[in-house]
């Protein structure tokens, strides 16, 4: 299992991406919530409100999710990071397997 982390500009964008991911059976579940970010972009200090997304999926779906996010994302350079999860309870893994084609 992996968690894929990305950020979006708005709740609406996160909801659109989440719906696509679930409809295309690339993820079992998507969590999203508002966050504040600080970073340097092209030499300028940025302080932004964004939306963090965590997509719950399996390793073989990582590239499909990456491609979908890259295609539909409003950012020119979205952060898309896969984080390996070492353990998962059996019942949740069974449910995930049923949800992800």
ABEGO torsion letter per residue (X at the ends): XBBBBBBBABAAAAAAAAAAAAAAGABABBBBBBBBBBBBBGGBBBBBBBBBBBBBBBAAAAAAAAAAAAAABABABBBBBBBBBABBBAAAAAAAAAABX
